[in-house]
C-alpha cells in the first residue's frame, strides 16, 4: 500500500485505487519494447507505480489512498514509458471524474481504454498496439464519502 497523497480522514472524501495491470501496450522504444509505469494524479497529489521493464502486459498490483480534498474535478491515471535518458514518454491516460467516482462507490477489476493525451485542440484518440488492439488499464477503486458531521443537540434547559 502506498499513499504519498494522503488517505481520507479529516472530514474529506477519499479514494482507494488499485492499479492491477495494463494490456496490449504499444511498442514505443527503438528496439520494440516498453518500460511502463502508471502515475496517479489528483490536484497536487502525484503517486506512481514501480516501473516494469520490457513488458507489453505489465502486472502492477499497487494500491494508493488519495484524499479528494481540494478543487480538482478528476483523478488522472497516466501510463508512461520510462526512458533511461531524457524525459519519460506519456503513452496514454484515463480520466475519472470525481462525481462519477462518488456515484460508482466501488468497482472491482474494471478495464478502461487508454486515450492519448489531448493536443492543443483538445483532441484525443484511443491508444492501440501495432495490431490495432486498444490498450487498457485494469483498476479497482473504492470511493469513501466524507464522514457525516454529528448533529449538535439543542441544549437542555431545566425548568
N, C-alpha and C positions, 0 to 999 in steps of 0.2 A: 504494500500500500504506500503510495506516495502522495504528498499533499502540500507542496510548496505554496499553493494558492490559499490554503486555509479552508477548513471544513466549515460546516454550518455552525450555528451557535450564535449567541448574542442577538437572538431575535430576527435573524435573516434567513431566507430560504437557501437551500444548498442542493448540490448535485453530486452524486457519486457516479462516476463514469468509468467503465472498464473498456479499454481498447484491447479487443481479443486478437484480431488478425487483419491482414489485407490480402486481397485476392486479385489475380490477373493483372499484376502491375506491368507497366511498360518498361522495356529495356531503354535506359536513358544514357548509360555510360558508353564510352567509346568501345569498350570490349563487351558490350551487351549485357550488362548486369545492373543492379540497383542495390544501394545500401540504405534501406528505408528506416525512417523513424517517424513518429507522429507527435506533433506539437498540439497541446490542448490550450486554447486561448479564450480568456474571458476578461474584458477590461484590461487591467494591468497584470492579471494572472497569466503566467506563461510557464507551462509544465511540459515535459516531454518524456516519451518512452525511450528505452535504450535503442541504439542503432543495431539492426540485424544485417550483417554483411552478406552480400551476394545472394539475396533471396527474393524471388519474384512472388512468393506467397508467405510472408513472414508471420510468425506467431509472436505476439507481444504479451498478452495476458497481464496487463498492468492496470492498476486501479488508481484513480485520482479523486480526491474530495475537493470540491470547489464551492466557495461561498459565492452566492449570487447577489451579493450586496453591490450597489452602485447603479449606474445608469445604462450599462451595456445591455443591448437588446438580444444578443445571441452568443452562444458558445460556438467557437470555430475549431474544427479539427483539421490540421494541415499535414498532409503526408509530404515529407521531404526526402530527397536523395542526399545522403551525406557525401561531401566532397573532401578528399584529403587536402587538396589545395584550392583555395578560393572559397566563394560563398556556396553554402548548401543550396540545392535547387528545389524549389517548391514544385511538386508534381500535380497536386490537386487538393481539394478541400471539401468539407461538409460543413454546412451552416445550420445550426439548430437553434431556432428562436426560443427564447426563454418562456414565452407564453405557451408555445407548443409543448415544451418540456413539462410545464406545470399541468397541462391537460392530459398528457400521457401518463404521468405518475411514475410508471416503471415499465421498462422494456428489457427483454432478455434476448441476447444474441441476434440482434437485427442487423442486416447488411444494408448499407447505403452507398449509392454510387458516388464516386469522386467526380467533382466538377473542376475544370481548370479555373485558376484564379482569374477573376474578371479583368478585362483590359480597360483602357481609359473610357471606352464607350459602354462599359457595363455588360459586355458580352462574355458569357462563359459557355463551355461545351463539356460534354461527357469526356472523361479520360478513358482511353481504351488501350489495350495492349496491341501488339503487332498483328494479331489475328482479328482485331476489331471487337474483341470481347470487352465489355465495360469493366473498369477497375472499381473495387469497392473496399470499404472498411466494415468490419463486423464489430459492433459495440453492444454493451448493456448499459442501462442507466437507471438510476432511481432519483427522483426529484422529491425533496423533503420540503414542504411548505414552512414558512416562518411559524414558530410556535404562537399559539393564541395567547394574548395577554390576559391575565386573570382580571375578571370584572371586580372592580372595587365595590365592596359592600357599603351601603349607606351607614353612617354612624348610628348607633342605637342610643336613643335619648331616653333616659329614665324619667318616669312621670313625677 
